Amino acid sequence: MLRPLGCFEIRRNGKKIVIGLIFEAMTGSLEKLVSKSKLSEKKERKLFQAMILAYKPLWEMGIVMRDIKPGNYLYKKINGKYLVKLADL
């Protein structure tokens, strides 16, 4: 899961108007990666496995997410490998 690194609020005249969250930087969504790239079957299989592993902590907490789609997964490429995180924003 995509974890927040911090949060902030903006006040005007003592009244809170915005609360913001700061997340780690990711490269993009899997939806864009899959649609723009021709991936080999092996890479697609690894990405699918990473998607399942990203969802595993929710299953372990008894949380079911019904809106699972590639656009809700973000990725970052590190040392030639894809780090995949779930983010339903």
Sequence and secondary structure as in RCSB ss.txt:
>XXXX:A:sequence
MLRPLGCFEIRRNGKKIVIGLIFEAMTGSLEKLVSKSKLSEKKERKLFQAMILAYKPLWEMGIVMRDIKPGNYLY
KKINGKYLVKLADL
>XXXX:A:secstr
   EEEEEEEEETTEEEEEEEEE    EEHHHHHHHS   HHHHHHHHHHHHHHHHHHHHTT   S   GGGEEE
EEETTEEEEEE   
